[in-house]
Amino acid sequence: MKDNFAHRAAEWDSPEKTKMTEIFVAEMLRNIDPQPHWKAFEIGAGTGLVGLQIADKVGHIVFEDTSAAMLDVLKQKLNEDSNCETLHGEVYDYRQQDIDLAFACMALHHVPDIKKTLRHLSSITNAGATIVIGDLRSEDGSFHRFEPIPHQGFDTDILTEQFREAGFEVQTAHTYHVLSRERVEGVITDFEQFILVARKR
């Protein structure tokens, strides 16, 4: 498995990314109430910028990522008695059906097969489990400077239907933040970020 983030992991935790994750977590906590007995699962956890902010609110958390380098940075942040574990691999490599909360921040657009991923999330989550996705609304590809990634953001109407087909009911899908970035020299572009909250039927 090629590690596309190996050369970026050590410098990943920039103030800009930290602030972005703090805004997402604040919005997530406005929409859900994590419980101390929950087992949580972060998709594309990277260096743990999101998940570590809620680790003290749940019983256990699994950080999944395809980048070993990113997870190595995360492991340096963990104590021996931590309630956290890491999973180097894809979402599909987790097969226990015991998850109460699954979440992802700016990771889903890197996942090629959304329908397959949502079906798998349905298979590893408990009845009534919560899914929270933070990502970009549809954009022209400039956010990643026109690099070939699986999704140039998402149409939340289509994503909502895909969640429904996988056995989830979407509670909300709304814009919570706007990122202003210079992705083309001399041009500032606004990228809307949405949060989608769903519960397993």
VORO-356783 format. One line per field, with one value per atom (N, C-alpha, C): residue in three letters; atom name; x, y, z; residue number from 1. Coordinates in nm, 3 decimals, decimal comma. Atoms other than C-alpha are relative to their C-alpha. Layout:
N
residu <- [ALA	...]
atome <- [CA	...]
east <- [X	...]
north <- [Y	...]
up <- [Z	...]
num <- [NUM	...]
// end
This chain:
201
residu <- [MET	MET	MET	LYS	LYS	LYS	ASP	ASP	ASP	ASN	ASN	ASN	PHE	PHE	PHE	ALA	ALA	ALA	HIS	HIS	HIS	ARG	ARG	ARG	ALA	ALA	ALA	ALA	ALA	ALA	GLU	GLU	GLU	TRP	TRP	TRP	ASP	ASP	ASP	SER	SER	SER	PRO	PRO	PRO	GLU	GLU	GLU	LYS	LYS	LYS	THR	THR	THR	LYS	LYS	LYS	MET	MET	MET	THR	THR	THR	GLU	GLU	GLU	ILE	ILE	ILE	PHE	PHE	PHE	VAL	VAL	VAL	ALA	ALA	ALA	GLU	GLU	GLU	MET	MET	MET	LEU	LEU	LEU	ARG	ARG	ARG	ASN	ASN	ASN	ILE	ILE	ILE	ASP	ASP	ASP	PRO	PRO	PRO	GLN	GLN	GLN	PRO	PRO	PRO	HIS	HIS	HIS	TRP	TRP	TRP	LYS	LYS	LYS	ALA	ALA	ALA	PHE	PHE	PHE	GLU	GLU	GLU	ILE	ILE	ILE	GLY	GLY	GLY	ALA	ALA	ALA	GLY	GLY	GLY	THR	THR	THR	GLY	GLY	GLY	LEU	LEU	LEU	VAL	VAL	VAL	GLY	GLY	GLY	LEU	LEU	LEU	GLN	GLN	GLN	ILE	ILE	ILE	ALA	ALA	ALA	ASP	ASP	ASP	LYS	LYS	LYS	VAL	VAL	VAL	GLY	GLY	GLY	HIS	HIS	HIS	ILE	ILE	ILE	VAL	VAL	VAL	PHE	PHE	PHE	GLU	GLU	GLU	ASP	ASP	ASP	THR	THR	THR	SER	SER	SER	ALA	ALA	ALA	ALA	ALA	ALA	MET	MET	MET	LEU	LEU	LEU	ASP	ASP	ASP	VAL	VAL	VAL	LEU	LEU	LEU	LYS	LYS	LYS	GLN	GLN	GLN	LYS	LYS	LYS	LEU	LEU	LEU	ASN	ASN	ASN	GLU	GLU	GLU	ASP	ASP	ASP	SER	SER	SER	ASN	ASN	ASN	CYS	CYS	CYS	GLU	GLU	GLU	THR	THR	THR	LEU	LEU	LEU	HIS	HIS	HIS	GLY	GLY	GLY	GLU	GLU	GLU	VAL	VAL	VAL	TYR	TYR	TYR	ASP	ASP	ASP	TYR	TYR	TYR	ARG	ARG	ARG	GLN	GLN	GLN	GLN	GLN	GLN	ASP	ASP	ASP	ILE	ILE	ILE	ASP	ASP	ASP	LEU	LEU	LEU	ALA	ALA	ALA	PHE	PHE	PHE	ALA	ALA	ALA	CYS	CYS	CYS	MET	MET	MET	ALA	ALA	ALA	LEU	LEU	LEU	HIS	HIS	HIS	HIS	HIS	HIS	VAL	VAL	VAL	PRO	PRO	PRO	ASP	ASP	ASP	ILE	ILE	ILE	LYS	LYS	LYS	LYS	LYS	LYS	THR	THR	THR	LEU	LEU	LEU	ARG	ARG	ARG	HIS	HIS	HIS	LEU	LEU	LEU	SER	SER	SER	SER	SER	SER	ILE	ILE	ILE	THR	THR	THR	ASN	ASN	ASN	ALA	ALA	ALA	GLY	GLY	GLY	ALA	ALA	ALA	THR	THR	THR	ILE	ILE	ILE	VAL	VAL	VAL	ILE	ILE	ILE	GLY	GLY	GLY	ASP	ASP	ASP	LEU	LEU	LEU	ARG	ARG	ARG	SER	SER	SER	GLU	GLU	GLU	ASP	ASP	ASP	GLY	GLY	GLY	SER	SER	SER	PHE	PHE	PHE	HIS	HIS	HIS	ARG	ARG	ARG	PHE	PHE	PHE	GLU	GLU	GLU	PRO	PRO	PRO	ILE	ILE	ILE	PRO	PRO	PRO	HIS	HIS	HIS	GLN	GLN	GLN	GLY	GLY	GLY	PHE	PHE	PHE	ASP	ASP	ASP	THR	THR	THR	ASP	ASP	ASP	ILE	ILE	ILE	LEU	LEU	LEU	THR	THR	THR	GLU	GLU	GLU	GLN	GLN	GLN	PHE	PHE	PHE	ARG	ARG	ARG	GLU	GLU	GLU	ALA	ALA	ALA	GLY	GLY	GLY	PHE	PHE	PHE	GLU	GLU	GLU	VAL	VAL	VAL	GLN	GLN	GLN	THR	THR	THR	ALA	ALA	ALA	HIS	HIS	HIS	THR	THR	THR	TYR	TYR	TYR	HIS	HIS	HIS	VAL	VAL	VAL	LEU	LEU	LEU	SER	SER	SER	ARG	ARG	ARG	GLU	GLU	GLU	ARG	ARG	ARG	VAL	VAL	VAL	GLU	GLU	GLU	GLY	GLY	GLY	VAL	VAL	VAL	ILE	ILE	ILE	THR	THR	THR	ASP	ASP	ASP	PHE	PHE	PHE	GLU	GLU	GLU	GLN	GLN	GLN	PHE	PHE	PHE	ILE	ILE	ILE	LEU	LEU	LEU	VAL	VAL	VAL	ALA	ALA	ALA	ARG	ARG	ARG	LYS	LYS	LYS	ARG	ARG	ARG]
atome <- [N	CA	C	N	CA	C	N	CA	C	N	CA	C	N	CA	C	N	CA	C	N	CA	C	N	CA	C	N	CA	C	N	CA	C	N	CA	C	N	CA	C	N	CA	C	N	CA	C	N	CA	C	N	CA	C	N	CA	C	N	CA	C	N	CA	C	N	CA	C	N	CA	C	N	CA	C	N	CA	C	N	CA	C	N	CA	C	N	CA	C	N	CA	C	N	CA	C	N	CA	C	N	CA	C	N	CA	C	N	CA	C	N	CA	C	N	CA	C	N	CA	C	N	CA	C	N	CA	C	N	CA	C	N	CA	C	N	CA	C	N	CA	C	N	CA	C	N	CA	C	N	CA	C	N	CA	C	N	CA	C	N	CA	C	N	CA	C	N	CA	C	N	CA	C	N	CA	C	N	CA	C	N	CA	C	N	CA	C	N	CA	C	N	CA	C	N	CA	C	N	CA	C	N	CA	C	N	CA	C	N	CA	C	N	CA	C	N	CA	C	N	CA	C	N	CA	C	N	CA	C	N	CA	C	N	CA	C	N	CA	C	N	CA	C	N	CA	C	N	CA	C	N	CA	C	N	CA	C	N	CA	C	N	CA	C	N	CA	C	N	CA	C	N	CA	C	N	CA	C	N	CA	C	N	CA	C	N	CA	C	N	CA	C	N	CA	C	N	CA	C	N	CA	C	N	CA	C	N	CA	C	N	CA	C	N	CA	C	N	CA	C	N	CA	C	N	CA	C	N	CA	C	N	CA	C	N	CA	C	N	CA	C	N	CA	C	N	CA	C	N	CA	C	N	CA	C	N	CA	C	N	CA	C	N	CA	C	N	CA	C	N	CA	C	N	CA	C	N	CA	C	N	CA	C	N	CA	C	N	CA	C	N	CA	C	N	CA	C	N	CA	C	N	CA	C	N	CA	C	N	CA	C	N	CA	C	N	CA	C	N	CA	C	N	CA	C	N	CA	C	N	CA	C	N	CA	C	N	CA	C	N	CA	C	N	CA	C	N	CA	C	N	CA	C	N	CA	C	N	CA	C	N	CA	C	N	CA	C	N	CA	C	N	CA	C	N	CA	C	N	CA	C	N	CA	C	N	CA	C	N	CA	C	N	CA	C	N	CA	C	N	CA	C	N	CA	C	N	CA	C	N	CA	C	N	CA	C	N	CA	C	N	CA	C	N	CA	C	N	CA	C	N	CA	C	N	CA	C	N	CA	C	N	CA	C	N	CA	C	N	CA	C	N	CA	C	N	CA	C	N	CA	C	N	CA	C	N	CA	C	N	CA	C	N	CA	C	N	CA	C	N	CA	C	N	CA	C	N	CA	C	N	CA	C	N	CA	C	N	CA	C	N	CA	C	N	CA	C	N	CA	C	N	CA	C	N	CA	C	N	CA	C	N	CA	C	N	CA	C	N	CA	C	N	CA	C	N	CA	C	N	CA	C	N	CA	C	N	CA	C	N	CA	C	N	CA	C	N	CA	C	N	CA	C	N	CA	C	N	CA	C	N	CA	C	N	CA	C	N	CA	C	N	CA	C	N	CA	C	N	CA	C	N	CA	C	N	CA	C	N	CA	C]
east <- [0,085	0,000	0,089	-0,082	0,162	-0,045	0,030	0,183	0,013	-0,002	0,084	0,027	-0,020	0,127	0,132	-0,124	0,469	0,086	-0,088	0,649	-0,063	0,069	0,389	-0,037	0,051	0,316	0,063	-0,070	0,581	-0,043	0,040	0,458	-0,151	0,144	0,087	-0,075	0,076	-0,025	0,026	-0,018	-0,018	-0,110	0,105	-0,211	-0,129	0,116	-0,440	-0,084	0,073	-0,531	-0,059	0,050	-0,565	-0,127	0,118	-0,809	-0,118	0,107	-1,009	-0,064	0,055	-1,047	-0,076	0,070	-1,146	-0,139	0,130	-1,427	-0,093	0,080	-1,545	-0,047	0,037	-1,538	-0,107	0,100	-1,730	-0,138	0,128	-2,000	-0,052	0,042	-2,005	-0,064	0,052	-2,060	-0,127	0,130	-2,345	-0,111	0,099	-2,517	-0,011	0,005	-2,432	0,046	-0,039	-2,378	0,073	-0,076	-2,098	-0,018	0,020	-2,141	0,126	-0,124	-1,868	0,013	-0,008	-1,959	0,016	-0,008	-1,935	0,138	-0,123	-1,674	-0,005	-0,001	-1,576	0,104	-0,086	-1,407	0,020	-0,026	-1,235	0,055	-0,040	-1,205	0,103	-0,103	-0,885	0,047	-0,028	-0,769	0,126	-0,122	-0,429	0,079	-0,079	-0,238	-0,088	0,090	-0,546	-0,050	0,040	-0,624	-0,147	0,142	-0,998	-0,029	0,038	-1,031	0,052	-0,056	-0,803	-0,079	0,081	-1,037	-0,124	0,118	-1,320	0,032	-0,039	-1,121	-0,046	0,041	-1,211	-0,151	0,146	-1,582	-0,058	0,046	-1,601	0,082	-0,071	-1,494	0,125	-0,112	-1,263	-0,010	0,001	-1,160	0,105	-0,089	-1,007	0,032	-0,046	-0,800	0,045	-0,035	-0,795	0,063	-0,059	-0,568	0,084	-0,082	-0,394	0,146	-0,137	-0,080	0,066	-0,074	0,160	0,075	-0,074	0,358	-0,088	0,092	0,055	-0,032	0,031	-0,031	0,121	-0,119	0,330	0,004	0,007	0,287	-0,105	0,106	-0,039	0,048	-0,043	0,120	0,090	-0,088	0,373	-0,079	0,085	0,081	-0,073	0,080	-0,068	0,077	-0,056	-0,005	-0,021	0,013	0,036	-0,139	0,133	-0,296	-0,112	0,098	-0,474	-0,115	0,116	-0,821	-0,005	-0,007	-0,704	0,080	-0,078	-0,585	0,006	-0,014	-0,464	-0,020	0,020	-0,553	0,061	-0,062	-0,318	-0,065	0,070	-0,531	-0,122	0,122	-0,865	-0,115	0,119	-1,206	-0,041	0,046	-1,282	0,080	-0,083	-1,003	-0,053	0,064	-1,214	-0,129	0,112	-1,471	-0,089	0,086	-1,614	-0,124	0,121	-1,972	-0,022	0,008	-1,931	0,019	-0,025	-1,901	-0,129	0,114	-2,135	0,008	-0,020	-1,987	0,114	-0,104	-1,797	0,001	-0,008	-1,671	0,121	-0,109	-1,448	-0,003	-0,010	-1,326	0,097	-0,080	-1,201	0,075	-0,062	-1,127	-0,082	0,085	-1,427	0,027	-0,024	-1,333	0,123	-0,112	-1,022	-0,040	0,047	-1,234	-0,066	0,052	-1,298	-0,146	0,132	-1,613	-0,086	0,082	-1,862	-0,107	0,107	-2,144	0,054	-0,061	-1,917	0,040	-0,043	-1,779	-0,118	0,117	-2,124	-0,062	0,049	-2,235	0,086	-0,089	-1,929	-0,022	0,029	-2,000	-0,126	0,123	-2,346	0,030	-0,030	-2,189	0,082	-0,085	-1,954	-0,060	0,061	-2,192	-0,117	0,114	-2,443	-0,128	0,129	-2,813	-0,005	0,009	-2,873	0,131	-0,130	-2,507	-0,007	-0,005	-2,417	0,119	-0,106	-2,214	0,006	-0,017	-2,070	0,109	-0,093	-1,905	0,015	-0,030	-1,737	0,084	-0,075	-1,623	-0,039	0,025	-1,638	-0,126	0,104	-1,942	0,068	-0,055	-1,895	0,081	-0,087	-1,607	0,066	-0,051	-1,412	0,131	-0,125	-1,109	0,118	-0,112	-0,899	0,043	-0,039	-0,902	0,127	-0,120	-0,646	0,088	-0,081	-0,491	-0,008	0,032	-0,652	0,076	-0,058	-0,472	-0,111	0,103	-0,655	-0,038	0,052	-0,851	-0,140	0,127	-1,169	-0,120	0,120	-1,419	0,037	-0,017	-1,423	-0,114	0,109	-1,642	-0,122	0,120	-1,996	-0,126	0,137	-2,354	-0,069	0,053	-2,515	-0,136	0,125	-2,850	0,029	-0,039	-2,681	0,058	-0,062	-2,476	-0,106	0,109	-2,790	-0,073	0,067	-2,956	0,088	-0,091	-2,647	0,000	0,011	-2,664	-0,130	0,131	-3,033	0,004	-0,009	-2,961	0,084	-0,088	-2,696	-0,060	0,066	-2,940	0,008	-0,010	-2,894	-0,108	0,089	-3,129	0,081	-0,076	-2,967	-0,082	0,066	-3,055	0,018	-0,028	-2,891	0,117	-0,114	-2,659	0,002	0,002	-2,572	0,142	-0,129	-2,288	0,031	-0,038	-2,098	0,122	-0,122	-1,784	0,036	-0,050	-1,624	0,151	-0,145	-1,255	0,034	-0,047	-1,095	0,147	-0,135	-0,785	0,046	-0,060	-0,548	0,057	-0,043	-0,530	0,051	-0,051	-0,475	0,064	-0,077	-0,214	-0,079	0,069	-0,374	-0,151	0,146	-0,726	-0,038	0,051	-0,896	-0,136	0,123	-1,166	-0,059	0,070	-1,428	-0,048	0,042	-1,487	-0,092	0,095	-1,797	0,024	-0,008	-1,765	-0,137	0,127	-2,072	0,024	0,000	-2,145	-0,127	0,113	-2,371	-0,003	0,019	-2,509	-0,108	0,096	-2,680	-0,003	0,012	-2,808	-0,043	0,032	-2,826	-0,139	0,136	-3,177	0,003]
north <- [-0,119	0,000	0,125	-0,120	0,325	0,103	-0,102	0,588	0,138	-0,128	0,909	0,118	-0,109	1,111	-0,012	0,025	0,979	0,126	-0,117	1,299	0,122	-0,116	1,524	-0,021	0,033	1,349	0,083	-0,067	1,515	0,146	-0,141	1,865	0,018	-0,005	1,780	0,091	-0,069	1,939	0,151	-0,145	2,299	0,073	-0,077	2,576	0,007	-0,007	2,597	-0,127	0,127	2,227	-0,021	0,014	2,231	0,082	-0,085	2,523	-0,059	0,059	2,350	-0,117	0,114	2,036	0,044	-0,052	2,237	0,050	-0,049	2,400	-0,118	0,119	2,058	-0,067	0,068	1,903	0,080	-0,083	2,197	-0,019	0,021	2,150	-0,141	0,137	1,775	-0,009	0,009	1,820	0,082	-0,068	2,060	-0,091	0,086	1,778	-0,139	0,132	1,467	0,013	0,002	1,377	-0,132	0,124	1,118	-0,053	0,064	0,869	-0,075	0,062	0,726	-0,149	0,143	0,368	-0,025	0,016	0,431	-0,046	0,030	0,275	0,078	-0,089	0,523	-0,047	0,041	0,478	0,121	-0,113	0,754	-0,050	0,035	0,709	0,102	-0,093	0,856	0,092	-0,077	0,965	0,085	-0,078	1,091	0,001	-0,016	1,225	0,015	-0,003	1,221	0,138	-0,136	1,593	0,010	-0,002	1,523	-0,093	0,100	1,203	0,025	-0,025	1,307	0,106	-0,102	1,598	-0,058	0,060	1,358	-0,129	0,127	1,066	-0,010	0,003	1,167	-0,004	0,001	1,164	-0,137	0,134	0,799	-0,103	0,105	0,466	-0,048	0,052	0,361	0,059	-0,056	0,493	-0,069	0,062	0,328	0,104	-0,095	0,550	-0,078	0,072	0,410	0,095	-0,078	0,538	-0,092	0,077	0,403	0,043	-0,051	0,606	-0,040	0,040	0,440	0,119	-0,116	0,764	0,092	-0,084	0,961	-0,065	0,070	0,695	-0,003	-0,006	0,698	0,132	-0,129	1,068	-0,005	0,014	0,988	-0,081	0,087	0,709	0,072	-0,076	0,957	0,087	-0,083	1,147	-0,082	0,086	0,846	-0,046	0,057	0,732	-0,151	0,144	0,366	-0,043	0,034	0,370	0,064	-0,067	0,542	-0,093	0,076	0,432	-0,002	-0,012	0,464	-0,116	0,097	0,210	0,045	-0,038	0,247	-0,121	0,104	0,049	0,050	-0,036	0,074	-0,084	0,070	-0,015	0,079	-0,064	0,062	-0,028	0,020	0,085	-0,146	0,138	-0,263	-0,100	0,089	-0,409	-0,015	0,014	-0,352	-0,079	0,089	-0,629	-0,030	0,024	-0,629	0,090	-0,082	-0,508	0,052	-0,052	-0,296	0,151	-0,144	0,068	0,078	-0,086	0,331	0,136	-0,128	0,637	-0,015	-0,005	0,660	0,141	-0,138	0,991	0,019	-0,034	1,148	0,149	-0,143	1,501	0,016	-0,025	1,587	-0,125	0,126	1,221	-0,074	0,081	1,084	0,024	-0,025	1,254	-0,076	0,084	1,032	-0,147	0,139	0,713	-0,027	0,021	0,573	-0,045	0,060	0,367	0,035	-0,049	0,553	-0,102	0,095	0,299	-0,121	0,115	0,010	0,037	-0,045	0,211	0,014	-0,017	0,297	-0,134	0,134	-0,064	-0,064	0,057	-0,164	0,067	-0,068	0,102	-0,056	0,060	-0,046	-0,135	0,135	-0,388	0,002	-0,004	-0,271	0,086	-0,088	-0,039	-0,069	0,049	-0,118	0,067	-0,064	-0,046	0,135	-0,133	0,324	0,077	-0,066	0,410	0,130	-0,131	0,761	0,009	-0,027	0,856	0,151	-0,143	1,206	0,020	-0,028	1,324	0,150	-0,139	1,658	0,000	0,002	1,729	0,122	-0,112	1,966	-0,022	0,005	2,046	-0,002	0,013	1,992	0,122	-0,110	2,199	-0,039	0,020	2,229	-0,078	0,073	2,029	0,083	-0,088	2,330	-0,014	0,013	2,249	-0,084	0,084	1,976	0,033	-0,050	2,182	-0,093	0,083	1,955	-0,133	0,134	1,645	-0,103	0,103	1,322	-0,069	0,067	1,233	-0,052	0,064	1,022	0,094	-0,084	1,302	0,146	-0,145	1,677	0,053	-0,035	1,731	-0,087	0,082	1,598	0,085	-0,049	1,679	-0,068	0,063	1,623	-0,066	0,070	1,527	-0,142	0,133	1,239	-0,082	0,070	1,149	-0,046	0,036	1,151	-0,124	0,116	0,903	-0,125	0,114	0,681	-0,051	0,041	0,679	-0,076	0,065	0,587	-0,142	0,132	0,298	-0,097	0,085	0,170	-0,031	0,032	0,162	0,107	-0,112	0,504	0,105	-0,114	0,795	0,127	-0,123	1,135	0,099	-0,096	1,377	0,144	-0,134	1,683	-0,008	-0,017	1,783	0,149	-0,145	2,151	0,056	-0,068	2,392	0,057	-0,050	2,474	0,091	-0,080	2,649	0,026	-0,031	2,814	0,020	-0,013	2,771	0,092	-0,089	3,054	-0,033	0,046	2,930	0,055	-0,037	3,049	-0,127	0,125	2,730	0,027	-0,048	2,913	0,135	-0,120	3,187	0,128	-0,128	3,524	-0,007	0,015	3,381	-0,065	0,055	3,331	-0,064	0,075	3,065	-0,044	0,047	2,983	-0,144	0,140	2,612	-0,027	0,028	2,521	-0,138	0,128	2,249	-0,032	0,044	2,049	-0,101	0,109	1,824	-0,080	0,092	1,522	-0,090	0,086	1,338	-0,102	0,107	1,002	-0,100	0,106	0,725	-0,128	0,130	0,358	-0,044	0,045	0,224	-0,133]
up <- [0,000	0,000	0,000	0,010	-0,113	0,103	-0,101	0,161	-0,064	0,069	-0,016	0,093	-0,096	0,305	0,075	-0,074	0,415	0,009	0,003	0,314	0,067	-0,059	0,483	0,145	-0,133	0,811	0,112	-0,109	1,027	0,017	-0,007	0,941	-0,015	0,027	0,917	0,097	-0,105	1,245	0,000	0,012	1,125	0,077	-0,066	1,304	-0,083	0,089	1,000	0,009	-0,008	1,012	0,140	-0,137	1,390	0,019	-0,012	1,373	-0,076	0,080	1,098	0,074	-0,072	1,308	0,125	-0,118	1,615	-0,036	0,046	1,417	-0,029	0,028	1,297	0,128	-0,124	1,644	0,076	-0,067	1,789	-0,063	0,069	1,524	0,024	-0,028	1,576	0,138	-0,136	1,949	0,020	-0,004	1,880	-0,051	0,064	1,694	0,062	-0,064	1,897	0,145	-0,141	2,262	0,028	-0,021	2,290	0,142	-0,130	2,573	0,043	-0,049	2,797	-0,028	0,032	2,701	-0,150	0,145	2,326	-0,045	0,072	2,102	-0,131	0,116	1,831	-0,102	0,111	1,494	-0,090	0,090	1,297	-0,132	0,135	0,922	-0,049	0,047	0,779	0,110	-0,121	1,122	-0,008	0,011	1,014	0,130	-0,123	1,313	0,124	-0,114	1,535	0,040	-0,035	1,522	0,040	-0,034	1,536	0,118	-0,099	1,736	0,140	-0,133	2,021	0,076	-0,066	2,091	0,067	-0,062	2,177	0,075	-0,061	2,320	0,145	-0,140	2,675	0,018	-0,007	2,589	-0,032	0,036	2,475	0,076	-0,071	2,618	-0,071	0,078	2,335	-0,140	0,134	1,997	-0,087	0,099	1,689	-0,106	0,102	1,460	-0,122	0,124	1,105	-0,100	0,109	0,831	-0,087	0,093	0,523	0,003	-0,007	0,603	0,131	-0,119	0,845	0,060	-0,049	0,868	0,084	-0,076	0,984	0,135	-0,124	1,242	0,094	-0,084	1,366	0,078	-0,069	1,447	0,110	-0,100	1,626	0,120	-0,110	1,832	0,098	-0,088	1,969	0,098	-0,086	2,125	0,106	-0,087	2,305	0,123	-0,121	2,661	-0,001	-0,007	2,750	0,046	-0,054	2,937	-0,082	0,086	2,649	-0,037	0,046	2,543	-0,153	0,146	2,182	-0,059	0,077	1,926	-0,144	0,141	1,570	-0,089	0,102	1,260	-0,130	0,127	0,964	-0,109	0,107	0,664	-0,042	0,045	0,508	0,096	-0,084	0,669	-0,001	0,016	0,537	0,084	-0,080	0,752	0,143	-0,131	1,063	-0,020	0,028	1,091	0,120	-0,116	1,445	-0,009	-0,001	1,478	0,142	-0,137	1,791	0,008	0,004	1,682	0,026	-0,032	1,830	-0,070	0,067	1,658	-0,101	0,103	1,329	-0,058	0,049	1,198	-0,090	0,091	0,936	-0,027	0,032	0,876	-0,117	0,121	0,526	-0,046	0,042	0,458	-0,103	0,087	0,270	-0,148	0,143	-0,057	-0,052	0,041	-0,060	-0,013	0,003	-0,043	-0,135	0,136	-0,393	-0,007	0,014	-0,337	0,121	-0,112	-0,118	0,038	-0,031	-0,147	0,075	-0,067	-0,050	0,142	-0,132	0,242	0,095	-0,086	0,374	0,035	-0,032	0,348	0,108	-0,102	0,547	0,135	-0,127	0,808	0,064	-0,053	0,843	0,064	-0,051	0,903	0,128	-0,120	1,182	0,111	-0,100	1,369	0,069	-0,077	1,640	-0,045	0,028	1,599	0,071	-0,058	1,656	-0,001	0,004	1,592	-0,078	0,063	1,481	-0,095	0,096	1,173	-0,021	0,022	1,136	-0,107	0,110	0,814	-0,016	0,035	0,761	-0,126	0,126	0,408	-0,083	0,091	0,111	-0,081	0,103	-0,093	-0,137	0,135	-0,466	-0,040	0,044	-0,603	-0,132	0,136	-0,927	-0,007	-0,001	-0,819	0,043	-0,034	-0,728	0,146	-0,140	-0,355	0,012	0,001	-0,422	-0,120	0,112	-0,700	-0,121	0,117	-0,960	-0,002	-0,010	-0,836	-0,018	0,021	-0,927	0,131	-0,119	-0,612	-0,033	0,036	-0,603	-0,013	0,000	-0,529	0,017	-0,011	-0,586	0,085	-0,089	-0,285	-0,026	0,009	-0,254	-0,015	0,002	-0,347	0,118	-0,122	-0,007	-0,023	0,032	-0,163	-0,046	0,048	-0,343	0,115	-0,112	-0,036	0,101	-0,091	0,180	-0,050	0,057	-0,056	0,012	-0,015	-0,047	0,144	-0,140	0,332	0,023	-0,019	0,318	-0,056	0,062	0,082	0,083	-0,082	0,326	0,137	-0,126	0,616	0,107	-0,094	0,775	-0,029	0,015	0,835	0,028	-0,017	0,784	0,082	-0,089	1,063	-0,049	0,051	0,911	-0,097	0,091	0,628	-0,034	0,017	0,643	-0,002	0,005	0,576	0,139	-0,132	0,894	-0,003	0,006	0,770	-0,146	0,134	0,467	0,010	0,008	0,390	-0,116	0,106	0,192	-0,026	0,031	0,014	-0,135	0,128	-0,260	-0,061	0,065	-0,467	-0,141	0,128	-0,796	0,028	-0,034	-0,780	-0,026	0,011	-0,712	0,011	-0,007	-0,676	0,133	-0,126	-0,338	-0,028	0,024	-0,356	0,134	-0,119	-0,092	-0,023	0,005	-0,025	0,119	-0,107	0,172	0,059	-0,070	0,433	0,059	-0,057	0,530	0,110	-0,096	0,823	-0,024	0,017	0,779	0,122	-0,116	1,080	-0,033	0,033	1,031	0,115	-0,100	1,254	-0,068	0,058	1,177	0,043	-0,030	1,151	0,074]
num <- [1	1	1	2	2	2	3	3	3	4	4	4	5	5	5	6	6	6	7	7	7	8	8	8	9	9	9	10	10	10	11	11	11	12	12	12	13	13	13	14	14	14	15	15	15	16	16	16	17	17	17	18	18	18	19	19	19	20	20	20	21	21	21	22	22	22	23	23	23	24	24	24	25	25	25	26	26	26	27	27	27	28	28	28	29	29	29	30	30	30	31	31	31	32	32	32	33	33	33	34	34	34	35	35	35	36	36	36	37	37	37	38	38	38	39	39	39	40	40	40	41	41	41	42	42	42	43	43	43	44	44	44	45	45	45	46	46	46	47	47	47	48	48	48	49	49	49	50	50	50	51	51	51	52	52	52	53	53	53	54	54	54	55	55	55	56	56	56	57	57	57	58	58	58	59	59	59	60	60	60	61	61	61	62	62	62	63	63	63	64	64	64	65	65	65	66	66	66	67	67	67	68	68	68	69	69	69	70	70	70	71	71	71	72	72	72	73	73	73	74	74	74	75	75	75	76	76	76	77	77	77	78	78	78	79	79	79	80	80	80	81	81	81	82	82	82	83	83	83	84	84	84	85	85	85	86	86	86	87	87	87	88	88	88	89	89	89	90	90	90	91	91	91	92	92	92	93	93	93	94	94	94	95	95	95	96	96	96	97	97	97	98	98	98	99	99	99	100	100	100	101	101	101	102	102	102	103	103	103	104	104	104	105	105	105	106	106	106	107	107	107	108	108	108	109	109	109	110	110	110	111	111	111	112	112	112	113	113	113	114	114	114	115	115	115	116	116	116	117	117	117	118	118	118	119	119	119	120	120	120	121	121	121	122	122	122	123	123	123	124	124	124	125	125	125	126	126	126	127	127	127	128	128	128	129	129	129	130	130	130	131	131	131	132	132	132	133	133	133	134	134	134	135	135	135	136	136	136	137	137	137	138	138	138	139	139	139	140	140	140	141	141	141	142	142	142	143	143	143	144	144	144	145	145	145	146	146	146	147	147	147	148	148	148	149	149	149	150	150	150	151	151	151	152	152	152	153	153	153	154	154	154	155	155	155	156	156	156	157	157	157	158	158	158	159	159	159	160	160	160	161	161	161	162	162	162	163	163	163	164	164	164	165	165	165	166	166	166	167	167	167	168	168	168	169	169	169	170	170	170	171	171	171	172	172	172	173	173	173	174	174	174	175	175	175	176	176	176	177	177	177	178	178	178	179	179	179	180	180	180	181	181	181	182	182	182	183	183	183	184	184	184	185	185	185	186	186	186	187	187	187	188	188	188	189	189	189	190	190	190	191	191	191	192	192	192	193	193	193	194	194	194	195	195	195	196	196	196	197	197	197	198	198	198	199	199	199	200	200	200	201	201	201]
// end
